[in-house]
Amino acid sequence: MTEEENQIEPVGIEEENFAAEKNAEPISIVSRNLRLLKRIILGKNTPPLFLRILGWFYLGWSLLMILYYGAVGLLINTSAIHDTILESIGGKYFFVYACLHALAFVGVVFMWRLKKIGFYIFTIPTFIMPFLHVLMTWSWAETLSEKSDKVERIIFLFSIISIGLFAINWKSLNLINKKEDIPIR
């Protein structure tokens, strides 16, 4: 009997441990899919701390701006907003602004993955954003001072600071060890 009990007990204990682990820490489908999405978007490697903090800030900021400007553009085009100032700007401006933030989002994702191309993808739309209103309402009849009044100075300052903060991390991009080229004799 002792041999039979010894054989039965480990199986029973193992089943109890498995059931206890299953009940102790349930993994929800949502959290599992969020982790998978994070891994797909951001990759396996983690960047340096400063770049990580900047990345999370700008990923969140760009996502909020995409949602906000996309919603406002949609509401203007469907005539749900009856504001004369917003209607004079037009929904196209808000959609283009949302697309620029989407490009900046993609650039930050590439920088998170330590790719230098991400800096360029982030810089171009970030630099265009303050001048978007001027570019979309361009008229040769306006003077230079009238055009300069349309430039968003706060957005320009924020853009320059953003580009500068990511430029600080230039050396940390593309840290992948490359094989040294062997000179041919």
C-alpha positions, -999 to 999 in steps of 0.1 A, spaced: 0 0 0 28 24 7 40 21 -29 6 27 -43 1 57 -20 34 72 -30 25 69 -66 -10 85 -61 1 113 -39 25 132 -62 -1 132 -89 -27 146 -65 -3 172 -51 7 183 -86 -29 187 -97 -36 207 -66 -6 230 -73 -17 235 -108 -52 243 -97 -39 267 -70 -17 285 -96 -46 288 -120 -68 303 -94 -42 325 -78 -33 346 -108 -59 348 -135 -47 365 -166 -73 385 -183 -76 384 -221 -74 422 -222 -41 424 -203 -26 396 -223 -36 414 -256 -23 447 -243 11 431 -235 11 415 -270 3 449 -286 30 466 -266 55 440 -276 45 442 -313 47 480 -314 77 487 -291 97 455 -297 118 435 -272 146 460 -265 142 488 -240 158 521 -247 178 542 -222 157 557 -194 156 593 -207 145 581 -241 119 558 -225 104 587 -205 103 609 -236 89 581 -256 60 574 -233 52 611 -230 52 617 -268 34 584 -275 6 595 -252 6 631 -264 4 621 -301 -23 595 -294 -44 621 -276 -39 647 -304 -48 621 -331 -80 613 -313 -89 649 -306 -81 665 -339 -96 635 -358 -128 638 -338 -130 676 -343 -124 672 -380 -151 646 -382 -175 668 -362 -169 698 -385 -173 677 -417 -206 662 -404 -218 697 -393 -222 686 -357 -202 717 -346 -218 750 -355 -188 773 -346 -180 799 -373 -143 800 -365 -139 762 -367 -160 760 -398 -139 787 -414 -107 767 -407 -124 735 -421 -122 699 -412 -94 693 -436 -70 712 -414 -78 690 -384 -74 658 -404 -40 669 -417 -29 679 -382 -40 644 -369 -20 628 -397 11 648 -388 7 636 -352 3 600 -365 36 604 -383 52 617 -352 38 587 -333 54 564 -358 87 583 -355 87 579 -317 80 541 -321 110 538 -343 132 558 -319 119 535 -291 133 507 -312 166 526 -314 163 534 -352 177 567 -364 151 569 -391 126 575 -363 142 608 -355 137 620 -391 101 607 -392 94 625 -360 113 658 -369 96 665 -402 59 665 -391 69 681 -358 85 710 -376 56 714 -401 29 716 -373 34 752 -363 33 763 -400 4 742 -410 -22 770 -409 1 792 -431 7 764 -456 -30 755 -458 -42 791 -462 -14 803 -484 -21 834 -505 3 855 -525 -17 886 -518 -9 885 -480 21 903 -467 48 886 -447 35 901 -414 0 887 -420 15 853 -426 36 854 -395 6 861 -374 -8 827 -384 23 809 -371 16 792 -338 44 804 -315 37 781 -286 35 751 -309 67 762 -326 85 765 -292 71 730 -281 83 716 -315 118 729 -311 121 717 -276 107 682 -286 132 679 -314 160 690 -292 152 665 -265 152 636 -289 184 650 -305 201 645 -271 195 608 -275 211 607 -310 240 586 -298 218 560 -282 200 552 -315 213 523 -336 233 507 -308 231 473 -325 266 458 -326 277 456 -362 305 433 -374 336 451 -382 346 452 -418 377 432 -425 400 451 -449 406 432 -481 443 429 -491 
